[in-house]
Amino acid sequence: MVARIAARAARTAQSRRAAIPSNRSGPAAPSASAAVRTGSVRLHLAMDLPYPTDIPHVCERIQHDVAKQVTQLTGLEVGEVTLTVRRLVTAADASRGRVR
């Protein structure tokens, strides 16, 4: 359940911070996994980002947004959020809904 919340929060943050539309025809939705321990959670996210972009800055903002949202919705302390960029997507790729 925590991973699903994190994936949804990541989709929202991806749309807001990386200017990738959240519709179904765009890049693949972010994925998330969660390791829950007593009162805390470690998250791992994987997502596409636009090219060009300031990758470190965008990733940092997305990690912060997801941690905040997961904490608000679950009450768990988020100890760590790692983010893997699966691929970089050009504007043309995003409008076609796929990456070559």
N, C-alpha and C positions, 0 to 999 in steps of 0.2 A: 504494500500500500504506500509506503514512504517513497519507493522508487517511482511509482505512478505520479505522485504529487510532484516529485522533483522533475520528472519528464515534462509535465504540463507547465511548471514554472520555467523550465529551460526554454520551452517553445515560446512562451510569452516574452522572456528576456531576449531570446534570439531575434524575435520580430522587432522589439523596441530598440535594442542596443546595436544590432548588426544590420538593421534595415532589410531583413529577409522576411517576406510576407508569410503570415501564419496559415495561409490557405493550403488546401490539400494538393494543389497542382504544383507547388514549389518543391524545393529540395526535401529530402527525406527528413522526417521529424527527428528531433533529438532523442537519444536514448539515455536511460539513467539506470544505475544500480545503487543499492544502498546496503551498508553494513551497519546494523543497529546493535548498539550495546546499551546497557542500562542508562537511560536518560540522554544518550547522545547517538549521533549518526555520522558516518563518513559516506560521502556521495561521490560517484564517478559519472560524469556526463560525456557524451560523444555527440558532436553536431557538425554541420556544415557552416562555413562562414563566407561572407562575400569577399571577392577579390577586386580591387585592392582594399585593404583595411588595416588599421593599426591593431594587429592581432593581440599583442600583450594587453593593451588597454581594454579592448572589447571583451577578451576572456576574463579579465579581472572584474569588470562590471557585471558580466553575466554570472560569474561565481558568487559575487556579493548578492545580486538580486535573488538567485536561487536559494542561497543560504537563508536569507531573510524570510522569503516566502515559506520555505519548509519549516522554519522555526515557528512562524506565526500559525501555520495550519496544523502542526503536529505537537508543538510544545517541546520538541526535542532540541537539544543543543547541537548545532552542526559544527563538528570539529574540523572537518576538511572537505573541500570540494575540489576534485581534480577534473580537468576538462581536456578531452582529446578532440582536436580538430580533424574530422574525417577527411574533408576535402575543402578546397577553396572554390567558390562558385562565382562565375562572372555574371553580369547582369543578363546577358543573352542566355546563359545556361539556366538561370533562375526563371526566366520567362517561359522557357520550354519545359521546365519541370524535370530536367535531367542534366547530368554532367558527363562530358566526354573525356 
